[in-house]
Structure formats: structure tokens, C-alpha cells
Amino acid sequence: MNDTSQKIPVDFLGYYIENMGKHWDNGLFSNMANSTKDTLIALKAEERLLLINGNKGNIGGAEDNSFVLRWQFLFEGDTAKFIRLKGLDVKDDYYTGRFYLTLSESQARGSSK
């Protein structure tokens, strides 16, 4: 179908990072701290640090460090937003979003440049 007249407001969408690798993403005392673990992050046009190297280190290949970016609607506890979306009469279709994600490697905590 791909109807470009159908649009979903960006403030209706959130995301989280699901760790699929062997390394733990359970805070600074594990391999990495994942700030999206167990929570949805609202889409915003601002820089945000999501994964931080933990004390055990996250050095390794794809088997150790594998992630999936998951998208989800942000409606929980917001009846007004749900009613607003219903009023948009959004049809079943495939939707495309244009987002820029910047992945960067940072220095380990406590090390100098």
C-alpha cells in the first residue's frame, strides 16, 4: 500500500535497545549499562548516551555485542494520546521513518585520552 499521506506524530513513538549478545547490560558493574533496559525512551532531536561501558568491559565481537533497536508506541497511561491517534484514522500499512543514529566509541571510564 505505502500511502505517504498517512503520518504518525513522532511523539507517539519510543524505542529501546535489546541486548542479543553474550555480554551483560545490567549496569556499571556488568559489561555495559543500557539506559533503555526495562524502559522506553521517547524520540527527541537531542544527543543521548544510551550504552555505557561497564567495569567488566564490552570488548568483543558481534557474538558478545549484538543489539536490536525496538520501536514501540508510547501510550501507556496516556488516554489522551491514544484518543488522538485513533482520531488520525491511521491505516494498516508499512511506515517509514527517517532518523539519524550516531554510533560512537568513547574512551573507557577513568582512562585518559
N, C-alpha and C positions, 0 to 999 in steps of 0.2 A: 504494500500500500504506500508507505512513505509519504504521507501528507505533510508538507512543510508548513502549512497554516496552523497545525496543531503545535502548541508550545506549553511546556510545563515550567512555571517560575523556578528559578534556581534555588530560592529559599525553601522549596519543598524537598530538596534532596540533601542527603547526608552520605557519609562514607565511613568505612573503617578498613583497617589493614588486617587481613587474616594471615597468620604465620603458617606456612605449609612446610617449612624446613625443620631440621632436627634441633636447631638452636632454640633455647627457651626465650620467650619475650615476656618475662614475668617480673620486670623491674630492674633497677640498677644492680642488684646482686645476682642477676642471671646474665645471659649473653647480651640481652638488649632490653631496653624499656620501650614498650609500644604504647604511646599515649592514646591510641584508639582502641586498645584492648577493653572489651566489655562496654564500649560506649560508641555512639555515633557522633561524628564531627560535622558540623554544618559547613556547607561550601561558602567560602568567603574569598574575596580577592586580596588576600594578605599572606605573607610568608608565615609558615608554621612548621616547627620542628616536630616530627612525628615519631621517629625511631632514634633512640639514643644508645650508644654503645654502653654495655654494662660491664661490670667488673670481670666477668668471665671471658669477655671479648667475643666479637662476632666474626672473627677471621675464618674464612672457609669458602667453599664453592657454593654452587646452586643447591646442592643437596642440603647444606646447612642453612643457607639464607634464601629461602623461597617464599614469596609473598603474593597474595591476591588482593587487589583493590576491589572492595564490595560496595555497591551503591544501594541505598535504601531510602524510602520516603520517610520524612520527618513529620509524623502525625501524632505520635504518642502523647496523649494528654492535651492535644490542641484541637478541639472540636471545630473551632472557627476556621482553621486551616483546612480541615477535611471538608467542611461545607464549601469553602472557596474552591477547592479542587473539583468537587462534584459539580459546581456551577460552570466550570470550564468545559464540561462535556468532552473530556479527553477520550479519544477512541483507542481501541487496542491497535497497536502498531509498534514498529521498531523506532526508537527515538535516538537521535544522535546529539551528543554534547561536544562542545569544543572547549577543552580545558588544557592548560599547560601545566604539567607537573615537572618540577625541577628536582632531580635526584642529585645529591652531592655527597661526597665523602668528607667527613670532618675529622679533625685531629682527635685522638683518644683523650678522654678527660685526664687532666693533670699533666699532660705532656706539653713540651714547648715546641714552637714552630721552627 
